[in-house]
Amino acid sequence: MKKFKSGFVTLIGRPNVGKSTLMNHLIGQKIAITSNKPQTTRNRIQTVYTSEDGQIIFLDTPGIHKAKNKLGEYMVTVAERTLKEVDVILWLVEPSTFIGAGERHIAEQLRHTDTPVILVINKIDTVGKAEILTFIDAYKDILPFQEIVPVSALKGENTDELLRVVFDYLEEGPCYYDEDTVTDQPERQIVSELVREKALRCLSDEIPHGIAVAVDRMQERKTGNLIDIDATIVCERDSHKGIIIGKQGAMLKKIGTQARHDIENLLDCRVNLKLWVKVKKDWRDSDFLIKNFGYRKTDYDN
């Protein structure tokens, strides 16, 4: 009889290398938000992949980067602590022969761990097949990797092979979650993140770092199959508030329309979404407000 394997696997890498896209693809459902802006993921998100071979609990962490404020410090702490808690580390990099300071900083962190590290070269759909060998060659001597696996998270190329390789490094173990569980994130948290994703995608570069989303109310109507959701987008400056709302409310409406579509897919029912915008100056440097918006450092304190 085939052994059932299970374990915890973290995805790490610089911001914007495709960690959340890969995790969403592997579990077959959108849980982690994605955008082309760095620091899209702020919390550690846990998702579950179950098959007849076993169960992998994926931890998608914030990108490891040089912190500029308390929120940044929190994000890096979460990412670096996770390295000590898992059975396998997947280090995602982009296809390049240039290995910059950000990658070298991560390699330095990984030198201090005994956990097996698998290098995942993502975005191979953007380069020629012949080039992939040169990228492998560039990275192979940085660390003693257990394996190097090229994939395209966006196109799903070679992701089955990645799962097979991960299972090779997991021990026989229990089924930690029911087989239909895909995440430990509360619905409210995913809803707030989906709103934040649409804001990240719709707004210009200088604003998104300074926003958070709080879900104030989430209530099912007695008539059924319709949920009322009230959420507040919090920004750091009065000028940002005007841009988020837009001319005659056009930008806020655009964010709300796009978010509602994804939330309805998540909750599998109709949604009445109302958005507000509030200014909380410098909230990213306030321990109280960081905690208030769901970024709880204590969750990861030993």
C-alpha positions as CSV (number, residue, x, y, z in Angstrom):
1,M,0.0,0.0,0.0
2,K,1.3,3.5,-0.9
3,K,2.4,5.6,2.0
4,F,0.5,8.8,2.7
5,K,2.9,11.7,3.1
6,S,2.3,15.1,4.6
7,G,4.2,18.1,5.7
8,F,4.6,21.9,5.7
9,V,6.2,23.7,2.7
10,T,7.0,27.4,2.6
11,L,7.3,29.6,-0.5
12,I,9.9,32.3,-0.2
13,G,11.5,34.8,-2.5
14,R,11.9,38.5,-3.2
15,P,8.6,40.4,-3.6
16,N,6.8,39.9,-6.9
17,V,8.5,36.7,-8.1
18,G,5.1,34.9,-8.3
19,K,4.8,33.1,-4.9
20,S,1.1,33.7,-4.6
21,T,0.3,32.9,-8.2
22,L,2.1,29.6,-7.8
23,M,0.3,28.7,-4.6
24,N,-3.1,29.6,-6.1
25,H,-2.3,27.4,-9.1
26,L,-1.1,24.4,-7.0
27,I,-4.3,24.3,-4.9
28,G,-6.5,25.2,-7.8
29,Q,-8.3,28.1,-6.1
30,K,-7.6,31.8,-5.6
31,I,-6.8,32.4,-2.0
32,A,-3.6,34.6,-2.0
33,I,-4.0,37.9,-3.8
34,T,-1.7,38.8,-6.7
35,S,-0.6,42.0,-8.4
36,N,2.5,43.4,-10.1
37,K,3.3,45.6,-7.1
38,P,5.9,44.4,-4.5
39,Q,4.7,43.5,-1.0
40,T,1.3,42.3,-2.1
41,T,1.3,39.5,0.5
42,R,1.5,40.9,4.0
43,N,0.5,38.0,6.2
44,R,1.5,34.4,6.2
45,I,-1.3,32.5,4.3
46,Q,-1.8,28.8,4.8
47,T,-3.3,26.7,2.0
48,V,-3.8,23.0,1.7
49,Y,-3.2,20.6,-1.3
50,T,-4.5,17.1,-0.8
51,S,-4.2,14.2,-3.3
52,E,-3.9,10.4,-3.0
53,D,-0.2,10.8,-2.5
54,G,-0.6,12.9,0.6
55,Q,-1.2,16.4,1.9
56,I,1.0,19.5,1.5
57,I,0.3,22.6,3.7
58,F,1.7,25.6,1.8
59,L,2.8,28.7,3.6
60,D,2.9,31.7,1.3
61,T,5.0,34.4,3.1
62,P,5.6,38.1,2.5
63,G,8.6,38.7,0.3
64,I,11.9,39.0,2.1
65,H,13.2,42.6,1.6
66,K,14.9,45.5,3.4
67,A,12.2,46.9,5.8
68,K,11.4,50.6,5.7
69,N,8.7,50.8,8.4
70,K,7.1,48.7,11.2
71,L,4.8,46.9,8.8
72,G,7.9,46.0,6.7
73,E,9.7,44.7,9.7
74,Y,6.7,42.6,10.6
75,M,6.5,41.1,7.1
76,V,10.2,40.2,7.1
77,T,9.9,38.6,10.6
78,V,7.0,36.5,9.5
79,A,8.9,35.3,6.4
80,E,12.1,34.5,8.2
81,R,10.5,32.7,11.1
82,T,8.6,30.4,8.8
83,L,11.9,29.0,7.5
84,K,12.4,27.2,10.9
85,E,8.9,25.7,11.0
86,V,8.6,23.8,7.8
87,D,9.7,20.5,6.2
88,V,10.7,21.9,2.8
89,I,11.5,25.4,1.5
90,L,10.7,26.4,-2.1
91,W,12.8,29.4,-3.1
92,L,11.3,31.1,-6.1
93,V,13.4,33.2,-8.4
94,E,13.0,34.8,-11.8
95,P,14.8,33.5,-14.9
96,S,18.0,35.5,-14.9
97,T,21.7,35.0,-14.8
98,F,22.1,38.2,-12.7
99,I,21.9,37.4,-9.0
100,G,21.3,40.6,-7.2
101,A,21.6,41.8,-3.6
102,G,18.0,40.7,-2.7
103,E,18.7,37.1,-3.8
104,R,22.0,37.0,-2.0
105,H,20.3,38.2,1.2
106,I,17.9,35.3,1.0
107,A,20.7,32.8,0.2
108,E,22.4,34.1,3.4
109,Q,19.3,33.4,5.4
110,L,19.0,29.9,3.9
111,R,22.6,29.0,4.8
112,H,21.5,28.9,8.5
113,T,18.8,26.2,8.0
114,D,19.0,22.5,7.8
115,T,15.6,22.3,5.9
116,P,15.8,20.9,2.4
117,V,15.7,23.8,-0.2
118,I,14.3,23.4,-3.7
119,L,15.1,26.2,-6.1
120,V,12.1,27.0,-8.3
121,I,12.9,29.1,-11.4
122,N,9.5,30.7,-12.2
123,K,8.2,32.5,-15.3
124,I,9.9,30.2,-17.8
125,D,7.1,31.1,-20.2
126,T,8.9,34.4,-20.7
127,V,12.2,32.9,-22.0
128,G,13.4,30.4,-24.5
129,K,13.8,26.7,-23.5
130,A,17.5,26.8,-24.3
131,E,18.1,29.7,-21.9
132,I,16.8,27.8,-18.8
133,L,20.0,25.8,-18.5
134,T,22.0,29.0,-18.2
135,F,19.8,30.2,-15.4
136,I,20.2,26.8,-13.6
137,D,24.0,27.1,-14.1
138,A,24.0,30.7,-12.6
139,Y,22.2,29.6,-9.4
140,K,23.5,26.1,-8.8
141,D,26.6,27.1,-6.8
142,I,24.9,29.7,-4.5
143,L,23.5,27.0,-2.2
144,P,23.5,23.2,-2.0
145,F,20.0,22.9,-3.4
146,Q,18.3,19.5,-3.1
147,E,16.6,20.1,-6.5
148,I,16.2,22.8,-9.1
149,V,12.8,22.9,-10.8
150,P,11.9,25.4,-13.6
151,V,8.1,26.2,-13.8
152,S,5.6,28.7,-15.1
153,A,3.1,29.4,-12.3
154,L,1.0,31.5,-14.7
155,K,0.7,28.9,-17.4
156,G,0.9,25.8,-15.0
157,E,4.0,24.5,-16.8
158,N,5.9,21.8,-14.9
159,T,3.9,22.3,-11.7
160,D,3.0,18.6,-11.5
161,E,6.7,17.8,-11.5
162,L,7.2,20.3,-8.7
163,L,4.5,18.6,-6.6
164,R,6.2,15.2,-7.2
165,V,9.6,16.5,-6.1
166,V,8.1,18.1,-2.9
167,F,6.5,14.8,-2.0
168,D,9.9,13.1,-2.4
169,Y,11.2,15.2,0.6
170,L,8.2,14.7,2.9
171,E,7.8,11.9,5.5
172,E,4.9,9.6,6.0
173,G,2.4,11.5,8.1
174,P,-1.2,12.3,9.0
175,C,-3.9,14.1,7.0
176,Y,-3.9,17.4,9.0
177,Y,-7.0,18.9,7.3
178,D,-10.1,17.5,5.7
179,E,-9.5,16.8,2.1
180,D,-11.9,19.6,1.0
181,T,-10.1,22.2,3.1
182,V,-8.1,24.7,0.9
183,T,-7.1,27.4,3.5
184,D,-7.0,28.3,7.2
185,Q,-7.8,32.0,6.3
186,P,-11.2,33.2,7.6
187,E,-13.6,34.3,4.9
188,R,-13.5,37.9,6.2
189,Q,-9.7,38.0,5.8
190,I,-9.9,36.7,2.2
191,V,-12.6,39.3,1.4
192,S,-10.5,42.2,2.7
193,E,-7.5,40.9,0.8
194,L,-9.5,40.7,-2.4
195,V,-10.6,44.3,-2.1
196,R,-7.0,45.3,-1.4
197,E,-5.9,43.3,-4.5
198,K,-8.2,45.3,-6.8
199,A,-7.1,48.6,-5.2
200,L,-3.5,47.5,-5.9
201,R,-4.3,46.8,-9.5
202,C,-6.3,49.9,-10.2
203,L,-4.3,52.6,-8.4
204,S,-1.0,54.3,-9.3
205,D,2.3,53.1,-7.9
206,E,2.8,55.5,-5.0
207,I,-0.5,54.7,-3.2
208,P,-0.9,50.9,-2.7
209,H,1.8,50.5,-0.1
210,G,-0.1,52.8,2.1
211,I,-3.5,51.0,2.1
212,A,-5.2,48.5,4.3
213,V,-8.7,47.1,4.1
214,A,-11.0,46.4,7.1
215,V,-14.2,44.5,6.7
216,D,-16.7,46.3,9.0
217,R,-19.8,44.1,8.4
218,M,-20.5,40.8,6.6
219,Q,-24.1,39.7,7.0
220,E,-26.2,37.2,5.1
221,R,-29.8,38.4,4.3
222,K,-32.7,36.4,5.7
223,T,-33.9,35.9,2.2
224,G,-30.7,33.9,1.5
225,N,-28.2,33.8,-1.3
226,L,-27.2,37.5,-0.8
227,I,-24.5,38.8,1.6
228,D,-24.1,42.5,2.5
229,I,-20.5,43.5,3.0
230,D,-19.3,46.9,4.2
231,A,-15.5,47.5,4.0
232,T,-13.2,50.5,4.5
233,I,-10.1,51.2,2.5
234,V,-7.6,52.9,4.8
235,C,-5.0,55.2,3.4
236,E,-2.3,57.4,4.8
237,R,-2.9,60.8,3.2
238,D,-5.9,63.1,2.4
239,S,-4.6,63.4,-1.2
240,H,-4.6,59.6,-1.5
241,K,-8.2,59.5,-0.4
242,G,-9.3,61.7,-3.3
243,I,-7.4,59.5,-5.8
244,I,-8.9,56.3,-4.4
245,I,-12.5,57.7,-4.6
246,G,-11.8,59.2,-8.1
247,K,-13.8,61.7,-10.1
248,Q,-17.4,61.4,-9.1
249,G,-16.5,58.1,-7.3
250,A,-15.4,56.4,-10.5
251,M,-12.3,54.7,-9.1
252,L,-14.0,53.4,-5.9
253,K,-16.7,52.0,-8.1
254,K,-14.2,50.3,-10.3
255,I,-12.4,48.7,-7.3
256,G,-15.8,47.6,-5.9
257,T,-17.1,46.1,-9.1
258,Q,-13.9,44.1,-9.7
259,A,-13.7,42.9,-6.0
260,R,-17.4,41.9,-5.9
261,H,-16.9,39.6,-8.9
262,D,-14.1,37.7,-7.1
263,I,-15.9,37.7,-3.7
264,E,-19.0,36.2,-5.3
265,N,-16.9,33.4,-6.8
266,L,-15.3,32.8,-3.4
267,L,-18.6,32.8,-1.4
268,D,-20.7,31.2,-4.2
269,C,-23.5,33.7,-3.8
270,R,-24.5,37.3,-4.7
271,V,-22.8,40.1,-2.9
272,N,-23.8,43.7,-2.1
273,L,-20.5,45.4,-1.5
274,K,-20.2,48.9,-0.1
275,L,-16.8,50.6,0.2
276,W,-15.7,53.6,2.2
277,V,-12.3,55.4,2.4
278,K,-10.7,56.7,5.6
279,V,-7.4,58.4,6.3
280,K,-5.2,57.1,9.1
281,K,-1.9,59.0,8.9
282,D,1.3,56.8,9.0
283,W,-0.7,53.7,10.1
284,R,2.2,51.5,8.9
285,D,4.4,52.8,11.7
286,S,1.7,52.3,14.4
287,D,1.8,49.0,16.3
288,F,-1.8,49.5,17.3
289,L,-3.1,50.1,13.8
290,I,-1.0,47.3,12.3
291,K,-2.6,45.0,14.8
292,N,-6.0,46.5,14.1
293,F,-5.8,45.6,10.4
294,G,-5.0,42.0,11.1
295,Y,-1.3,41.9,11.0
296,R,-0.7,40.3,14.3
297,K,3.0,39.8,15.3
298,T,2.0,37.8,18.3
299,D,0.7,35.0,16.0
300,Y,4.3,34.2,15.2
301,D,6.0,34.9,18.6
302,N,7.4,31.9,20.3
